[in-house]
Amino acid sequence: MINLKKPNENRVVKIKVSGKVSRDDYRQRLPELEEILNDGGTFRFFIEMEEVTGFEAGALWEDLKFDLKHKDQNGKVALVGDRKWEERVLKLADLFFKAEMKYFPRNCVDEAWEWVNS
């Protein structure tokens, strides 16, 4: 499941990911996110991974296509999670995108929010 909130005054989009993420989850949320990004400029992303059990292959494909299309609109990305693979995925993504990305363990959620808003 993917939930997102419209950007705050610092252009931070808050995204919460939980459970097993499907292609349908992406197809439901990406038009909403596309509408936000159509305003132009860069956005920051605060992503909370909460008990994520995995991603369907189709979901990963949808994410990759979307990310590549909007790669120049990514400012800072804060990823909050509690699993080692989440940190590894962010490090891998960091190789392909120019956005400043940082992983935060769940007990540092406030620090992550402050960082992405600074």
HELIX and SHEET records of a PDB file:
HELIX    1   1 ARG A   23  LEU A   37  1                                  15    
HELIX    2   2 ALA A   57  LYS A   69  1                                  13    
HELIX    3   3 LYS A   71  GLN A   73  5                                   3    
HELIX    4   4 LYS A   84  ASP A   94  1                                  11    
HELIX    5   5 ARG A  106  CYS A  108  5                                   3    
HELIX    6   6 VAL A  109  ASN A  117  1                                   9    
SHEET    1   A 5 ILE A   2  LYS A   5  0                                        
SHEET    2   A 5 VAL A  12  VAL A  21 -1                                        
SHEET    3   A 5 PHE A  43  PHE A  55  1                                        
SHEET    4   A 5 ASN A  74  GLY A  81  1                                        
SHEET    5   A 5 MET A 101  PRO A 105  1                                        
END                                                                             
